[in-house]
Amino acid sequence: MARKYLKGFSGLRIFPITTNTEEEYIVGEMVKVPAAQKLSKEEQSESEDILADDGIWDTDSDVTGEEVTITLAELSNELRAKLRGGTYDEESKTYSFAKGDVAPELACSYRGLLADGTYRMFKHYRFKVSKVKMDLETKGNSKSGVEITGKFLERACDGKFYDIKDTEAGNADLTWLDTIDKVPADEL
């Protein structure tokens, strides 16, 4: 049996969420995010011990989201506005961020290369950026990327956080990453 450990990260895409209600979930047009270097995430949960018979009888745990950090080699001003909020003026090429500006809700998808040459693909249905961090150093010192920090959350209509799918062989099925289905699905 082929080994299935993750050894790569690529193909990051974001989708602006246009509707996220208990009845409906819709995203806008996909935006490919270039120069993705790293993604790390950690599940967040609240837990409570259930006591019985003078001890811990069970533990109840409820997932509240995932803390995520994405490192990009570069971040254009236009993409910064799509991720963090604020405004980007196409004519002057100026990004502006002001007190009260709020990060938009996004869906995102990406893939991780597996050791056997196939991919593990991920779709997260609600992502909110909370911070953008970058370090500038004098020329010649080590190069570092831009860190995007935020949280993966559940969508309102069904509480779903994410889907994960493995490809069958190599680059097959990678188009799965290019769309986020509307809920409820369009009737034919």
Disulfide bonds with the S-S distance in Angstrom:
none
